[in-house]
Amino acid sequence: MDASDKPKIARLHPNEAERLKALRSYGILDTALEPSFDDITKIASYVCQTPISIISLVDEDRQWFKSEVGLGIRQTSMDRSICAHAILEHSFLEVEDVTKDARFDCNPLVTGDPHVRFYAGALLRTPDGLPLGTVCVLDHKPRILSTEQRDVLAALARQVMSQMEFRRALHLSDRLQRNISRLMAVAGHDLKQPLQVMIMAIDRIRNKLTDEKDRERLGYAIDAGMRMAEELDRLAETSVLDAGFGTPSLRAFPISDVFESILANWSLHAEAKGLELVVVPSKAHVVSDPGMLRAILGNLVGNAIKYTDHGRVLVGCRKHGHALTIEVLDSGAGIATEQLTSIFDAFHQINPASEGLGLGLSIVRRTAEALGHEIEAKSDLAHGSHFTVKVPLAANTR
């Protein structure tokens, strides 16, 4: 092979040692696939209409993919890295035809499978300006992105960094719990702004399309963006509890108030999956915070519906002395015994391939602790799961 035919490895970033230190501080390299990041690559592929999209992080001697669509691998060596060149750019790199660019014409991804011809990448940049990688899209044919597509790709890169920053801050909160949690409670709201801009931009693109299939695909992208917004709300809710802002306002009220709300909010979700949601009426009065108890039961019912493919979800209660035990049962796949001890941990997902960040049961536990309510989980892989919440009975119904 002639020297001119060898792949061109990008030169090092001027602050390479500092850049690598920053990358490793996020603790994200070699972590498992996560739906919240997979949603972002799906959106990038939908919006830019490319067969390949990647969240790529440039390590010392490799590029590693937190998420990818259409490539089928999690990392490549540096001689295959286009993103290593992209991080030397100011903020965005777009190459209409990589075979005509001396940096890439001998790249194995260009000369062999998957025969890349087009590349566009928006930089993942730390708050102090260090580049970590890109959110990029690739195609098998030369092309040019529209202004709206570039804007969405840049918004997605900001969203990836927001999630990485948010996650790092939550881990640091073990040492700086109260102060960091106060910050997160505010940030959970502020981080939604670039996400809302992205959703609006996708909607504008969708409105210009005439092909129904393309419009439907962008509809999926908007739905994914809305799911991310819901998860940011959950992150903020968790941080509010950590910071002590979620102080309960206890009072006596009929449990039917909460049950009616659960039925109204979750019936359509159950129906869409072909499930029966049964809420058994009760005349009992309890002492709790109605909104916080609604959050507990709403998360439990939502989780039950999410992990149940057929059958029903049942909500009922029974009196035990001075307490009312509220039960949420499902006919789903159940939870393995070894997972029962960790299901209430933040970011733990019963099924790693499912959507969301895995915060629902963490919020349940934290809210129950704030209220002083005892919560338990039992499960059988053959018969589904059974969650119970013990709430004090009001004096007039004991």
N, C-alpha and C positions, 0 to 999 in steps of 0.2 A: 504493500500500500504506500503510495506517495504521501509525503508529509502533508500536502495540501488536501488530501482526501480524509485526513483524520478529523474526528469531531472536535469542534472548538469548545474547550472548557472555559467558562466565564472567569474573568479575573476576579480576585477577592474584593469584597467590599472594603472601602478605606478604613472602616472601624469594625473589621471582621470579628475580633475577639469580643468586643463589647456587644456586637450583634448576636453572636452565638450565646453569650451569657444571658442576654435578654430572652432569646428564644427558649432556652431551657428553664427560665424562671416561671414559664407558664405551665410546666408539667404536662404538656399535651402530647409530646412525641411518643409514638408507640402505644397510644391509648386505643381502646376499642372503638368500633364504629358507633356513632350516636345519631339518632333520628334528627335531632335539632340541626346538626351540620349537614346531614344527608338532604334535608329539605332545601338547604341553600344551593347545593350543587344541582338539585332537580330544577329549582327556579332558574338558575343560570342557563341550564340546558333548554328549558322551555322558552325563556325570553329571547335568548340569542339564537335559538333554533339550530343548535349544534349537537352532534352526536356524542361529544365528549365535554365534560366539565370537571374541574378539579379544585379542591382546596389544598394547595401545595405549600409545604414548609421546607425551606432550604436549610439543611443541616450542614455539618462540616464536610462530609464526603458523600452525601446523598440528598435527594429530594424525597420527602415523605409526605404521603397524602392522608390527611385527616378524613377526607371523603372524596369519592370519585364516581362519575357516571360514564360508562362506555369504554373504560380503559381496562378494568379487570385486574389491576395490580395495585399494591399499596406503597411502593417506592421504586425509584430507579437510581442508578449511579449518576454521578455528576456529568459524565460525558453525554448523557441523554437529557440533561436538564435544560429546558428553555427558560424556565422560571429563574434559574440562577443568573441569566442575563437580564431578565425583567427586573430583578430587585436592584439593578444598577441604574434603572430609569427613575425619573422624578416621581411619577405616580401611576402611569398607565403605559403599557406597551401593546401595540397592535401591529401585526405583520400580515399584510394581505396575502402574500405568497412566500412562504419560508424558503422555498427552493431558490429564490432570487436574492436571499439575504446570506451574506458570507458567514454570518455567525451560526447559521442553522442548516445550510444546504448539505452538510455531511453528517448531521445528527442521525443516529440510528432510528429514531422515531420518525424521521423524514424519509430516509432511504429504505427503511423496512417497515414492518407492521408497527403502528396502524396507518402508516403513510400520511403523516400530518402535512397539510398544506397551509392551513390558516391557524393563527394564534392571536389571542387577545387576553391580557391579564391585568387586573387591577391590584395594586399593591396592598399587602397587609402590613401596616406600619404602626409601631408602638407610639404612645403619646409623645415620646421625645424624638420621634422621627426615624427610628431604626427599622429597616425593612426585614420582615421575617419570611415572606413568601408571597403568594398571590391567590386570588380567586380567578381562575382562568378558564377559557373555553377554546376548544380546538375543533377543526373540521378537516374533512378529507379533500376539500376543494377550496381554491382561493375565494376570498370574499371580503366584504367590508361591513362592519357593524353600523347600525343607525345611531344617531345621537341618543335616542331614548334607550337603546340597548347598552350603550356605553355607560349612561347614567345609572341604569339598574345594576350593572356589573360593579360599578364603583360603590353603590349603596350596599350591595351584598358583601363586599370586602369590609366596609365599615361595620356591618352587622356581625361578621365573623370576629373582628377585633373586639367589638362590644361584648360578645359572649365570652371570649377568652379573658378579657379584663374583669368581667363580672365574676367569672368562675375563680380566677386567681384571688380576687378580693374576698370571696366567700371562704376560701381555704385559709386565707390569712386571718379571717375573723375568729378562728379558734384561739388566736393569741390577742387579737384586738377586738373582741366580740362586740362590745357595745358601740364603740366609735365607728367601726367599719359597718356595722349593721345600720346605724343612722345614715351613713353615706349610701348604702344599698337601697334603703327605703326611698330615698330621693332619686337615685340613679335608675331604679326600676321604672320610674315614670319617664325620665328624660331620654332613656335609651330607645323608647318607642318612637321618637320623632323620626330618625332616619328610616326605621322600618315602615312607618306610615307613608313617607315620601316614596319609598320603593314600591309599595302596594299601589299608590296613586299612579306612578309611572307605568307599572304593568297594566293597569286598567286603561290608561290612555292608549297603549299599544294595542290592547285587545279591541278597543272600540274602532280602531282603524282597519281591522282585519275583516275580510269577507268570508274566508274559509271557516266553516263551522267547527271542523276538527281542530284547527289552530286556536280558535276562540275557546274551545273546551279545554285545551291543554293549558292555556294561560289562566283559565278559571281555576285549574288545579294549583297553579303557582300562587294565585291570590289566596286560595284556601290555606296553603302551606304558610304563607306570610301571616295570615290571621292566627294560625296555631302558634307561631312564634310569639306574636303579641300576647296571646293568652299565657304562655309560659313566662314572659317577662312580668306579667301581673302576679303570677304565682311566686316568682323570685322576690318581688317587692313585698308580697304578703308574708313570706317567710322571714324577711329581714325586719319587717315591722314587729313581728313576734319576738325575734331575737333582741331587738332594741328596747323592748318593754313598752312599745307604743300601744300594743294590743291588749290593754288592761280590760279585763271583763267587766261588764255592767250586769250584775246578777239580779234577776227578778223572777217571780213566779208567773208562769204563762201556760196555756194548754199546749201539749205536745202536738196536737192536731194542726196548730199554726205552721209548725215546721214540716210536718208530714204533707200538708196540702201544697206547700212550696216545692218540696221534693218531687211530688207527683207532676206538678205543672211544669217544672224545669226539665225533667228527665224522661217524660213519657214519649216524646217524639224521638229522642235518641234511641230508646229501647225499641220502638216501633220500626225505626229505620233498619235495625239489625234483625228484625223478626222475633224479638224477645217480648215476653210479658213482664211488665213491671207491676208488682202487686204491693200496695201499701195498706196494711191492715189498720183500720181506724182504732183510735183509743181516746178515752175521755180523761186520761190522766193529766195532771198538772205537774210541771217540774220546775226546779230552780236552776237557771242557767242564764247564759247570754244568748238570746235567740239567734242573732246573726252569726255568732261563732259556732253554735251548735249546728246551724244550717250549713256552715262551711264544712264541718266534720262529716255530716251525713251526706252532703252533696258530693264530696270527694270520694267517700266510700261507695256510694251508688254509681257514680261515674266510672270508678275503677271496675266495679262489678260488671257493668255493661260492656266496658272496653275488653275485658278478658273472658266474656261469655259469648259463645258462638250460637248456642241454641238453648231453649228452655226458658227459664225465668229468673228474675231478680226479685227477692222478697224482702220487704221492710216491715218489721213488726216490733212489739215490745211486750214485756211481762214484768210484773212487780216482784221484787225480792226485798222484803222488809221495808226499809225506808228509801229504797232506790228503785228506779225504773231502768231495767236493762233493755236498751234498744239494740235490735239485731238486724244485720244486713247479710243476707244469704244469697248465694248464686249457684248456678248449676254449671259453672265454667270448668276450665281444665285443672283448677286447683294450684296450690303452691307447694313446691318441694319442701320437705321438712328442714333441709339445711338452709333454705332461704328465709324461713319464718323469723329468724333472729335479726335479719338485716333489712326487712321490707320497709321499715319506717325510717331508714337512713336517707338523707338527701342524695339525689341522683341515682338511687338504686332503682333498677327497672326489673320487674318480674320476668318480662320478655325483652331482651336487649334489642330486638328488631321492631319493637312497638314505637309509636309516636310519643313525643313529649320528652321532658327532661327528667322525669322520675321524681317529681317533687310532691305529688298529691298526698301520699301516705306520710311523708315527712311533715307536711302542713297539718295533717290529721293529728299526729302525735304531739306536735308543739302546741296546737290549739287545745287539745285535751289536757295537756299539762298545765297550761295557763288557767284553765277552768277548774282544775282539780278533779277531772272525770277520769275514771279508769277505763282503759281500752285494751281489748284482747283480740288476738287473731288465731283462728284454727283453720286447718285446711286438710283436704283429702284429695289426692290426685284423681280419685275415681268419682268423687261426688261434689267437688267445688269448694268454695271458701265460706267462712262464717266469721264475721266481725261483730264484736259487741262493745257498746259504750254504756257505762253505768252513770246515771244522772240522778241527783237527789230528787225525791218526790216532794212536792209542795205539801204543807201540813194538811190541807183540806182533802187530799186524795190518798193519804197514807192508810 
